[in-house]
Amino acid sequence: MTATDYVHGYGPAEIRRLSDQAETLASLLHAGTAYPPGSRVLEVGCGVGAQTVHLVRGSPGAHLTSIDVDESSLALARARVPETVEFRHANLFDITEEFDHVFVCFVLEHLRDPHAALTYLRGLLRPGGTITVIEGDHGSAFFHPDHPAAHKVIDCLVTLQRRAGGDALIGRRVEPLLTAAGFREVRTRPRTVYADRTRPDLVAGFTRDTFTAMVAGVREEALAAGLATQSEWRQGIDALNRTADEGGTFHYAFFKGTATR
């Protein structure tokens, strides 16, 4: 899959973060995604099955094949998702059969060549089949109280992912990537998260347990790379945590693209 090293790692904290993120954002990200009974759906990069659960819930009659390159993640996915899903240890370029629909969520950001991946996936779709792509964009994060230290630690994550060959800002590229891969009827729209004290579920589930936890999770890599000092890192995470306190606000945009072969 020409994947990068997964910058967030595969430890228990990351598994918990992925699950928290999926539950918190399920209605936002999966709204409008439902596949007809009997249709063949390929989920690329299913990981621990955090999104798979919601695909099954939204399309109980579809035949879902979910692939990932990490065996340990697949083991966790099999344990949490109904047996109706076919899980495979596979690179997307290993897949050769035809599907009616393809679902790709938080995967392109970790690929060295997302254009090649989308072009290959287009070839797996039957004529008239659809693809759904969901990606985040860390450049869309803005918050109150604002603080340079918070932006610095976010930039550390962006830099680490870029050095690994990925793109933490790929959300803004979803539409041009789909178009360049030869898809038709491309439609991309932002799915915005906004959290403040009136939305305590999002403050906890997204601001604190998803975004800030994601940034905090690359501490050792950022320090080892010399991207920040221990003091700068502590100040940055403290500043992000303050956006989840009383009076704080947080905004982030995901980008969901759909297209047809």
Salt bridges, closest charged atoms under 4 A:
GLU14 OE1 - ARG17 NE 2.81
GLU23 OE2 - HIS54 NE2 3.38
GLU71 OE2 - HIS89 ND1 3.35
GLU86 OE2 - ARG88 NE 2.81
GLU97 OE2 - ARG40 NH2 3.95
GLU97 OE2 - ARG88 NH2 2.42
ASP100 OD1 - ARG126 NE 2.72
GLU109 OE2 - HIS110 NE2 3.60
ASP137 OD2 - ARG172 NE 2.68
ASP146 OD1 - HIS151 NE2 2.64
ASP167 OD2 - ARG173 NH1 2.76
GLU185 OE2 - ARG184 NH1 3.71
GLU220 OE2 - ARG219 NH1 2.35
GLU246 OE2 - ARG197 NE 3.93
